[in-house]
């Protein structure tokens, strides 16, 4: 959780310029993952891309509270979590925030999860650990999909 609060300090080059030419740094993010290391890793990847407005949640209750409070542009959501899994949470999230771009980020390489992501209201899919380049492509693609749906 410490990295979530300090992402603005590590997401910039030494000269103060954003580390990416994209405009991702202007957007807000919610990372939902029950695993501490995975959350911190994803926050580090986002910071590398110049993203500084990052909130984190370890469970669905905290995630819904943060989503309502901060209205993130992007939600990076783990699939396999205790109590409420990512697919169930996705339904709750969509009823609260139908326009947020949602990217499923999972440690599972199961083809069934990927196929399900194609049929659900998901805007992207990444397998952990995710590199900055893969994350950037997923975020840009998700943003374009959301813009296309609301045009």
Contact map, one row per residue, 1 for C-alpha under 8 A:
1111100000000000000000000000000000010011000000000000000100000000000000000000000000000000000000000000000000000000000000000000000000000000000000000000000
1111110000000000000000000000000000000001000000000000000000000000000000000000000000000000000000000000000000000000000000000000000000000000000000000000000
1111111000000000000000000000000000000001001100000000000000000000000000000000000000000000000000000000000000000000000000000000000000000000000000000000000
1111111000000000000000000000000000000001001000000000011100000000000000000000000000000000000000000000000000000000000000000000000000000000000000000000000
1111111100000000000000000000000000000000000000000000011000000000000000000000000000000000000000000000000000000000000000000000000000000000000000000000000
0111111111000000000000000000000000000000000000000000000000000000000000000000000000000000000000000000000000000000000000000000000000000000000000000000000
0011111111100000000000000000000000000000001100100011110000000000000000000000000000000000000000000000000000000000000000000000000000000000000000000000000
0000111111110000000000000000000000000000000000100011100000000000000000000000000000000000000000000000000000000000000000000000000000000000000000000000000
0000011111110000000000000000000000000000000000000000000000000000000000000000000000000000000000000000000000000000000000000000000000000000000000000000000
0000011111110000000000000000000000000000000100110000000000000000000000000000000000000000000000000000000000000000000000000000000000000000000000000000000
0000001111111000011000000000000000000000000101111111000000000000000000000000000000000000000000000000000000000000000000000000000000000000000000000000000
0000000111111111111000000000000000000000000000110100000000000000000000000000000000000000000000000000000000000000000000000000000000000000000000000000000
0000000000111111111000000000000000000000000000000000000000000000000000000000000000000000000000000000000000000000000000000000000000000000000000000000000
0000000000011111100000000000000000000000000000000000000000000000000000000000000000000000000000000000000000000000000000000000000000000000000000000000000
0000000000011111100000000000000000000000000000000000000000000000000000000000000000000000000000000000000000000000000000000000000000000000000000000000000
0000000000011111110000000000000000000000000000000000000000000000000000000000000000000000000000000000000000000000000000000000000000000000000000000000000
0000000000011111111000000000000000000000000000000000000000000000000000000000000000000000000000000000000000000000000000000000000000000000000000000000000
0000000000111001111110001000000000000000000000001100000000000000000000000000000000000000000000000000000000000000000000000000000000000000000000000000000
0000000000111000111110000000000000000000000000011100000000000000000000000000000000000000000000000000000000000000000000000000000000000000000000000000000
0000000000000000011111100000000000000000000000001100000000000000000000000000000000000000000000000000000000000000000000000000000000000000000000000000000
0000000000000000011111100000000000000000000000000000000000000000000000000000000000000000000000000000000000000000000000000000000000000000000000000000000
0000000000000000000111111000000000000000000000000000000000000000000000000000000000000000000000000000000000000000000000000000000000000000000000000000000
0000000000000000000111111110000000000000000000000000000000000000000000000000000000000000000000000000000000000000000000000000000000000000000000000000000
0000000000000000000001111110000000000000000000001110000000000000000000000000000000000000000000000000000000000000000000000000000000000000001100000000000
0000000000000000010001111111000000000000000000001111100000000000000000000000000000000000000000000000000000000000000000000000000000000000000000000000000
0000000000000000000000111111000000000000000000000010100000000000000000000000000000000000000000000000000000000000000000000000000000000000000000000000000
0000000000000000000000111111100000000000000000000010100000000000000000011100000000000000000000000000000000000000000000000000000000000000000000000000000
0000000000000000000000001111110000000000000000000011110000000000000000111100000000000000000000000000000000000000000000000000000000000000000000000000000
0000000000000000000000000011111000000000000000000000111000000000000000011111000000000000000000000000000000000000000000000000000000000000000000000000000
0000000000000000000000000001111100000000000000000000011110000010011000010111000000000000000000000000000000000000000000000000000000000000000000000000000
0000000000000000000000000000111110000010011000000000011110000000000000000011100000000000000000000000000000000000000000000000000000000000000000000000000
0000000000000000000000000000011111000010000000000000000111110010000000000011110000000000000000000000000000000000000000000000000000000000000000000000000
0000000000000000000000000000001111110110000000000000000111100000000000000000110010000000000000000000000000000000000000000000000000000000000000000000000
0000000000000000000000000000000111110010000000000000000011100000000000000000010011000000000000000000000000000000000000000000000000000000000000000000000
0000000000000000000000000000000011111110000000000000000001000000000000000000000000000000000000000000000000000000000000000000000000000000000000000000000
1000000000000000000000000000000011111111000000000000000001000000000000000000000000000000000000000000000000000000000000000000000000000000000000000000000
0000000000000000000000000000000000111111100000000000000000000000000000000000000000000000000000000000000000000000000000000000000000000000000000000000000
0000000000000000000000000000000010111111110000000000000000000000000000000000000000000000000000000000000000000000000000000000000010000000000000000000000
1000000000000000000000000000001111111111111000000000000100000000000000000000000000000000000000000000000000000000000000000000000000000000000000000000000
1111000000000000000000000000000000011111111100000000000000000000000000000000000000000000000000000000000000000000000000000000000000000000000000000000000
0000000000000000000000000000000000001111111110000000000000000000000000000000000000000000000000000000000000000000000000000000000010000000000000000000000
0000000000000000000000000000001000000111111111000000000000000000000000000000000000000000000000000000000000000000000000000000000001000000000000000000000
0011001000000000000000000000001000000011111111100000010000000000000000000000000000000000000000000000000000000000000000000000000000000000000000000000000
0010001001100000000000000000000000000001111111110000000000000000000000000000000000000000000000000000000000000000000000000000000000000000000000000000000
0000000000000000000000000000000000000000111111111000000000000000000000000000000000000000000000000000000000000000000000000000000001110010000000000000000
0000000000100000000000000000000000000000011111111111000000000000000000000000000000000000000000000000000000000000000000000000000000010010000000000000000
0000001101110000000000000000000000000000001111111111000000000000000000000000000000000000000000000000000000000000000000000000000000000000000000000000000
0000000001110000001000000000000000000000000111111110000000000000000000000000000000000000000000000000000000000000000000000000000000010000000000000000000
0000000000100000011100011000000000000000000011111110000000000000000000000000000000000000000000000000000000000000000000000000000000010001000000000000000
0000000000110000011100011000000000000000000001111111000000000000000000000000000000000000000000000000000000000000000000000000000000000000000000000000000
0000001100100000000000011111000000000000000001111111110000000000000000000000000000000000000000000000000000000000000000000000000000000000000000000000000
0000001100100000000000001001000000000000000001100111110000000000000000000000000000000000000000000000000000000000000000000000000000000000000000000000000
0000001100000000000000001111100000000000000000000011111000000000000000000000000000000000000000000000000000000000000000000000000000000000000000000000000
0001101000000000000000000001111000000000001000000011111100000000000000000000000000000000000000000000000000000000000000000000000000000000000000000000000
0001100000000000000000000000111000000000000000000000111110000000010000000000000000000000000000000000000000000000000000000000000000000000000000000000000
1001000000000000000000000000011110000010000000000000011111000010000000000000000000000000000000000000000000000000000000000000000000000000000000000000000
0000000000000000000000000000011111000000000000000000001111110110010000000000000000000000000000000000000000000000000000000000000000000000000000000000000
0000000000000000000000000000000111110000000000000000000111110110000000000000000000000000000000000000000000000000000000000000000000000000000000000000000
0000000000000000000000000000000111000000000000000000000011111110000000000000000010010000000000000000000000000000000000000000000000000000000000000000000
0000000000000000000000000000000100000000000000000000000011111111000000000000000000010000100000000000000000000000000000000000000000000000000000000000000
0000000000000000000000000000000000000000000000000000000000111111100000000000000000000000000000000000000000000000000000000000000000000000000000000000000
0000000000000000000000000000000000000000000000000000000011111111110000000000000000000000000000000000000000000000000000000000000000000000000000000000000
0000000000000000000000000000010100000000000000000000000111111111111000000000000000000000000000000000000000000000000000000000000000000000000000000000000
0000000000000000000000000000000000000000000000000000000000011111111100000000000000000000000110000000000000000000000000000000000000000000000000000000000
0000000000000000000000000000000000000000000000000000000000001111111110000000000000000000000000000000000000000000000000000000000000000000000000000000000
0000000000000000000000000000010000000000000000000000001010000111111111100000000000000000000000000000000000000000000000000000000000000000000000000000000
0000000000000000000000000000010000000000000000000000000000000011111111110000000000000000000010001000000000000000000000000000000000000000000000000000000
0000000000000000000000000000000000000000000000000000000000000001111111100000000000000000000000011000000000000000000000000000000000000000000000000000000
0000000000000000000000000000000000000000000000000000000000000000111111100000000000000000000000000000000000000000000000000000000000000000000000000000000
0000000000000000000000000000000000000000000000000000000000000000011111110000000000000000000000000000000000000000000000000000000000000000000000000000000
0000000000000000000000000001000000000000000000000000000000000000011111111000000000000000000000001000000000000000000000000000000000000000000000000000000
0000000000000000000000000011110000000000000000000000000000000000001001111110000000000000000000000001000000000000000000000000000000000000000000000000000
0000000000000000000000000011100000000000000000000000000000000000000000111110000000000000000000000011100000000000000000000000000000000000000000000000000
0000000000000000000000000011110000000000000000000000000000000000000000011111000000000000000000000001111000000000000000000000000000000000001000000000000
0000000000000000000000000000111100000000000000000000000000000000000000011111100000000000000000000001111000000000000000000000000000000000000000000000000
0000000000000000000000000000111100000000000000000000000000000000000000000111110000000000000000000000011110000000000000000000000000000000000000000000000
0000000000000000000000000000001110000000000000000000000000000000000000000011111000000100000000000000011111000000000000000000000000000000000000000000000
0000000000000000000000000000000111000000000000000000000000000000000000000001111110001100000000000000000111000000000000000000000000000000000000000000000
0000000000000000000000000000000000000000000000000000000000000000000000000000111110001110000000000000000111000000000000000000000000000000000000000000000
0000000000000000000000000000000000000000000000000000000000000000000000000000011111001100000000000000000001000000000000000000000000000000000000000000000
0000000000000000000000000000000011000000000000000000000000100000000000000000011111111100000000000000000000000000000000000000000000000000000000000000000
0000000000000000000000000000000001000000000000000000000000000000000000000000000111111000000000000000000000000000000000000000000000000000000000000000000
0000000000000000000000000000000000000000000000000000000000000000000000000000000011111000000000000000000000000000000000000000000000000000000000000000000
0000000000000000000000000000000000000000000000000000000000110000000000000000000011111101100000000000000000000000000000000000000000000000000000000000000
0000000000000000000000000000000000000000000000000000000000000000000000000000011111111111100000000000000000000000000000000000000000000000000000000000000
0000000000000000000000000000000000000000000000000000000000000000000000000000111110011111110000000000000100000000000000000000000000000000000000000000000
0000000000000000000000000000000000000000000000000000000000000000000000000000001000001111111000000000000000000000000000000000000000000000000000000000000
0000000000000000000000000000000000000000000000000000000000000000000000000000000000011111111100000000000000000000000000000000000000000000000000000000000
0000000000000000000000000000000000000000000000000000000000010000000000000000000000011111111110000000000000000000000000000000000000000000000000000000000
0000000000000000000000000000000000000000000000000000000000000000000000000000000000000111111111000000000000000000000000001000000000000000000000000000000
0000000000000000000000000000000000000000000000000000000000000000000000000000000000000011111111100000000000000000000000000000000000000000000000000000000
0000000000000000000000000000000000000000000000000000000000000001000000000000000000000001111111110000000000000000000000000000000000000000000000000000000
0000000000000000000000000000000000000000000000000000000000000001001000000000000000000000111111111100000000000000000000000000000000000000000000000000000
0000000000000000000000000000000000000000000000000000000000000000000000000000000000000000011111111111000000000000000000000000000000000000000000000000000
0000000000000000000000000000000000000000000000000000000000000000000000000000000000000000001111111100000000000000000000000000000000000000000000000000000
0000000000000000000000000000000000000000000000000000000000000000000100000000000000000000000111111100000000000000000000000000000000000000000000000000000
0000000000000000000000000000000000000000000000000000000000000000001100100000000000000000000011111111000000000000000000000000000000000000000000000000000
0000000000000000000000000000000000000000000000000000000000000000000000000000000000000000000011111111000000000000000000000000000000000000000000000000000
0000000000000000000000000000000000000000000000000000000000000000000000001000000000000000000001001111100000000000000000000000000000000000000000000100000
0000000000000000000000000000000000000000000000000000000000000000000000011110000000000000000001001111110000000000000000000000000000000000000000000100000
0000000000000000000000000000000000000000000000000000000000000000000000001110000000000000000000000011111000000000000000000110000000000000000001100100000
0000000000000000000000000000000000000000000000000000000000000000000000000111100000000000000000000001111100000000000000001111000000000000000001000000000
0000000000000000000000000000000000000000000000000000000000000000000000000111100000000000000000000000111110000000000000000111110000000000011001000000000
0000000000000000000000000000000000000000000000000000000000000000000000000001111000000100000000000000011111000000000010000101110000000000000000000000000
0000000000000000000000000000000000000000000000000000000000000000000000000001111000000000000000000000001111100000000000000000111100000000000000000000000
0000000000000000000000000000000000000000000000000000000000000000000000000000111100000000000000000000000111111000000000000000111100000000000000000000000
0000000000000000000000000000000000000000000000000000000000000000000000000000000000000000000000000000000011111000000000000000001110000000000000000000000
0000000000000000000000000000000000000000000000000000000000000000000000000000000000000000000000000000000001111100100000000000001100000000000000000000000
0000000000000000000000000000000000000000000000000000000000000000000000000000000000000000000000000000000001111110110000000000001000000000000000000000000
0000000000000000000000000000000000000000000000000000000000000000000000000000000000000000000000000000000000011111110000000000000000000000000000000000000
0000000000000000000000000000000000000000000000000000000000000000000000000000000000000000000000000000000000001111111000000000000000000000000000000000000
0000000000000000000000000000000000000000000000000000000000000000000000000000000000000000000000000000000000000111111100000000000000000000000000000000000
0000000000000000000000000000000000000000000000000000000000000000000000000000000000000000000000000000000000011111111110000000000000000000000000000000000
0000000000000000000000000000000000000000000000000000000000000000000000000000000000000000000000000000000000001111111111000000100000000000000000000000000
0000000000000000000000000000000000000000000000000000000000000000000000000000000000000000000000000000000000000011111111100000000000000000000000000000000
0000000000000000000000000000000000000000000000000000000000000000000000000000000000000000000000000000000000000001111111110000000000000000000000000000000
0000000000000000000000000000000000000000000000000000000000000000000000000000000000000000000000000000000100000000111111111101100000000000000000000000000
0000000000000000000000000000000000000000000000000000000000000000000000000000000000000000000000000000000000000000011111111100000000000000000000000000000
0000000000000000000000000000000000000000000000000000000000000000000000000000000000000000000000000000000000000000001111111100000000000000000000000000000
0000000000000000000000000000000000000000000000000000000000000000000000000000000000000000000000000000000000000000000111111100000000000000000000000000000
0000000000000000000000000000000000000000000000000000000000000000000000000000000000000000010000000000010000000000000011111110000000000000000000000000000
0000000000000000000000000000000000000000000000000000000000000000000000000000000000000000000000000000111100000000000011111111100000000000000000000000000
0000000000000000000000000000000000000000000000000000000000000000000000000000000000000000000000000000111000000000000000001111100000000000000011101100000
0000000000000000000000000000000000000000000000000000000000000000000000000000000000000000000000000000011100000000000010000111110000000000011011000000000
0000000000000000000000000000000000000000000000000000000000000000000000000000000000000000000000000000001111000000010010000111111000000000010000000000000
0000000000000000000000000000000000000000000000000000000000000000000000000000000000000000000000000000001111000000000000000001111101000110010000000000000
0000000000000000000000000000000000000000000000000000000000000000000000000000000000000000000000000000000011111000000000000000111111000000000000000000000
0000000000000000000000000000000000000000000000000000000000000000000000000000000000000000000000000000000011110000000000000000011111000000000000000000000
0000000000000000000000000000000000000100100000000000000000000000000000000000000000000000000000000000000000100000000000000000001111100000000000000000000
0000000000000000000000000000000000000000010010000000000000000000000000000000000000000000000000000000000000000000000000000000011111110110000000000000000
0000000000000000000000000000000000000000000010000000000000000000000000000000000000000000000000000000000000000000000000000000000011111110000000000000000
0000000000000000000000000000000000000000000011011000000000000000000000000000000000000000000000000000000000000000000000000000000001111111000000000000000
0000000000000000000000000000000000000000000000000000000000000000000000000000000000000000000000000000000000000000000000000000000000111111100000000000000
0000000000000000000000000000000000000000000000000000000000000000000000000000000000000000000000000000000000000000000000000000010001111111110000000000000
0000000000000000000000000000000000000000000011000000000000000000000000000000000000000000000000000000000000000000000000000000010001111111111000000000000
0000000000000000000000000000000000000000000000001000000000000000000000000000000000000000000000000000000000000000000000000000000000011111111100000000000
0000000000000000000000000000000000000000000000000000000000000000000000000000000000000000000000000000000000000000000000000000000000001111111110000000000
0000000000000000000000000000000000000000000000000000000000000000000000000000000000000000000000000000001000000000000000000001110000000111111111000000000
0000000000000000000000010000000000000000000000000000000000000000000000000100000000000000000000000000001000000000000000000001000000000011111111100000000
0000000000000000000000010000000000000000000000000000000000000000000000000000000000000000000000000000000000000000000000000000000000000001111111110000000
0000000000000000000000000000000000000000000000000000000000000000000000000000000000000000000000000000000000000000000000000011000000000000111111111000000
0000000000000000000000000000000000000000000000000000000000000000000000000000000000000000000000000000111000000000000000000011000000000000011111111100000
0000000000000000000000000000000000000000000000000000000000000000000000000000000000000000000000000000100000000000000000000010000000000000001111111110000
0000000000000000000000000000000000000000000000000000000000000000000000000000000000000000000000000000000000000000000000000000000000000000000111111111000
0000000000000000000000000000000000000000000000000000000000000000000000000000000000000000000000000000000000000000000000000010000000000000000011111111100
0000000000000000000000000000000000000000000000000000000000000000000000000000000000000000000000000011100000000000000000000010000000000000000001111111110
0000000000000000000000000000000000000000000000000000000000000000000000000000000000000000000000000000000000000000000000000000000000000000000000111111111
0000000000000000000000000000000000000000000000000000000000000000000000000000000000000000000000000000000000000000000000000000000000000000000000011111111
0000000000000000000000000000000000000000000000000000000000000000000000000000000000000000000000000000000000000000000000000000000000000000000000001111111
0000000000000000000000000000000000000000000000000000000000000000000000000000000000000000000000000000000000000000000000000000000000000000000000000111111
0000000000000000000000000000000000000000000000000000000000000000000000000000000000000000000000000000000000000000000000000000000000000000000000000011111
